[in-house]
């Protein structure tokens, strides 16, 4: 595939609306929006001088002044009065509220998504936007008369995050009252500690933080033991072994993984836990059966030994380089229909452009080794990042050729499990195109997070990284996820072949029967 500019779509899991723009071009100069969106934006922007409500607004006399400026002011005042909050008798609730000027701004925010039902306002659920909106109102950044609807303030977010997903940096744009010099401090005083407003920047009235975002950077944190092979004797391990006998030399040898499991099983034997008991424990967990008293005691010992061995594991340089090589296969323009749900190979919106993947050196958190993966992409679809991470982890774990990732860009449909949401966070939206014009043509400050880097880094470690590490230590999310995959024995409805046969020497071609689109 060639790394060429493609259609730019909104990021994350928003409903897809296409705009056409080169990757690094001035986004605001080439965007096209649907009529529906334009009407919505205009109707919500009561201070937009380019409102299309009256054709006369676009007529000019020779000196450049607009016709009917007095009539326009009267019309805007009447419109504002009509949108004020009224009681059951039609009387304004906040009739004496002083009218204060609003300015279009881009607000740079960060948050820990734990305990929230995602970013987007969705009453009665507890959301990040709900907390922000309330803080804006209490601080006076949004008037009481505009406090019943986000749309009145032209509110938009750059990226929508799902339940439990964090963001070190995100951007929301809105019209805000910024007369107070300490408005940022006031807003933060009404926000919980796990949500922060880093600052704001003035923009023009036409600015839309989502449409003008040229790309986004996400970070994914995961323990290195996630790349260890399936335990011998599990369903997936047996499928790999069976396929390798039929197609010899297809899968990679994994002495590092073999040594890990030999060491773990020897420790289990020393503790009096037999291979047969371990098999019974896995099977009971797979089908949801309660363990007998003797098995429960064996399970406690097995889990304790497993946790100790996982914590002591240190990924080799060779294995880490294999992870980097696998992730770099995603870079460029590809058809990611297998990395989301509800899209076919022929759907043009399935084609996305990934700019880079960067994998950190391993680091230790309370004795367990982790890595950080940063992906920079033009836009992403629902579950795409988690499925990309999941695919790489499974390809490394099973020893199948790295080319299996490239094959997943093809027409054959496969069911890629999505990696746990726990490790995912939005690093920041990027405004390359917008900033190119802002700094080059107008000599103004670029829109971004550089000046908040110190505060953001401290926030990430206190409210995001620690939450991820502590939850993994308490709930064992990653080990539970891969144990489930290893024990899963489902088959395709049409072909009757194992769901994860594409991870064996059989490859994707052996699984070329279509399967139902749906969340795993």
PyMOL commands that set and color helices and strands:
alter all, ss='L'
color gray80, all
select helices_A, chain A and resi 27-30+35-44+55-58+69-82+128-139+144-146+150-153+183-189+224-227+235-246+255-270+275-287+293-312+317-328+337-339+348-350+384-398+403-407+421-423+432-440+450-475+477-487+501-503+509-511
alter helices_A, ss='H'
color red, helices_A
select strands_A, chain A and resi 8-9+18-19+103-111+156-157+166-176+195-202+215-223+332-335+351-359+363-365+368-377+424-430
alter strands_A, ss='S'
color yellow, strands_A
deselect
rebuild
show_as cartoon
